[in-house]
Amino acid sequence: MHIGDLAEATSLSQRTIRHYDEVGLLPATTRSEGGFRIYTESDLQRMLVIRSMKPLGFTLEEMGELLDTADTLAADKTDSEARAKLGAFIEQATAKREQLALNLRRADAFIQDLQGK
């Protein structure tokens, strides 16, 4: 798929996808003869992982580490170091999600307070 298709499938801008390509987080699998980026279904799945990590506040470096860890586990499901890294990412994501949930509850309470005035 072309970058526009990937952008539509992920609800991300083409500019964001180009940025991820430029920083090496999600380089296009290949390029057309005209130099246009071509993405695969695998690239789409990786982009969806990146998109999920963004609101949790993971850095680009951490996103890359998780993708590398996932690649390692895809090649060898018994890799204990990769399993440990994945476990650490799960713990981080859980903690970040809990913080977001707390912030959302606070925002809801604030809105209710304003509506009551």
C-alpha positions in Angstrom: 0.0 0.0 0.0 1.1 3.6 -0.5 1.6 6.1 2.3 -1.9 7.6 1.8 -3.5 4.1 2.2 -1.4 3.6 5.4 -2.4 7.0 6.7 -6.1 6.2 6.1 -5.8 2.8 7.7 -4.1 4.1 10.8 -5.7 7.6 11.1 -2.2 9.1 11.2 -1.0 11.9 8.9 1.3 11.2 6.0 3.7 13.6 7.7 3.8 11.5 10.8 4.4 8.4 8.8 7.2 10.1 6.9 8.7 11.2 10.2 8.7 7.6 11.5 10.4 6.5 8.3 13.0 9.2 8.6 13.9 8.3 12.2 14.1 4.6 11.3 11.1 3.6 13.3 9.1 2.3 10.4 11.0 2.5 7.1 9.0 1.7 4.0 9.4 -2.0 3.1 10.2 -1.0 -0.5 9.9 1.9 -2.9 8.2 2.0 -6.3 10.2 2.8 -9.4 9.1 6.4 -9.0 10.5 6.5 -5.4 7.1 6.3 -3.6 7.1 4.4 -0.3 5.4 1.0 -0.4 4.1 -0.5 2.8 3.0 -4.1 3.6 0.4 -5.6 5.9 3.3 -6.2 8.4 4.1 -2.5 8.2 0.5 -1.6 9.0 0.6 -3.9 12.1 3.8 -2.2 13.3 2.3 1.2 12.7 -0.7 0.2 14.8 1.6 -0.8 17.6 3.4 2.6 17.3 0.0 4.4 17.3 -1.0 2.6 20.4 2.2 3.5 22.3 2.1 7.2 21.4 -0.8 8.2 23.8 0.9 6.3 26.6 3.9 8.6 26.3 6.5 6.1 25.1 9.5 7.7 23.4 10.5 6.9 19.8 13.5 5.0 21.2 11.2 2.9 23.4 8.9 2.2 20.5 11.8 1.0 18.5 12.9 -1.3 21.4 9.5 -2.8 21.6 9.3 -3.4 17.9 12.8 -5.0 18.0 11.7 -7.2 20.9 8.6 -8.3 19.0 10.7 -9.1 16.0 13.0 -11.2 18.2 10.1 -13.1 19.8 8.6 -13.7 16.3 11.8 -15.4 15.3 12.3 -17.2 18.7 9.4 -17.4 21.1 11.6 -18.9 23.8 14.1 -16.0 23.9 14.1 -15.3 27.6 15.7 -11.9 27.4 13.1 -10.7 24.9 10.4 -12.2 27.1 11.7 -10.2 30.0 11.8 -7.0 27.9 8.2 -7.6 26.8 7.2 -8.1 30.4 8.8 -4.8 31.3 7.0 -3.1 28.5 3.7 -4.6 29.7 4.3 -3.3 33.2 5.2 0.2 31.8 2.1 0.3 29.6 -0.1 -0.8 32.5 1.3 1.9 34.8 1.0 4.6 32.1 -2.6 3.5 31.4 -3.5 3.7 35.0 -2.1 7.3 35.1 -4.2 8.2 32.1 -7.3 6.7 33.7 -6.7 8.7 36.8 -6.3 11.9 34.8 -9.5 11.1 32.9 -11.4 10.6 36.2 -10.1 14.0 37.4 -11.1 15.7 34.2 -14.6 14.1 34.4 -14.9 15.4 38.0 -13.8 18.9 36.9 -16.4 19.0 34.2 -19.1 17.9 36.6 -18.0 20.6 39.0 -18.2 23.2 36.3 -21.6 22.0 35.2 -22.8 22.2 38.8 -21.9 25.9 39.1 
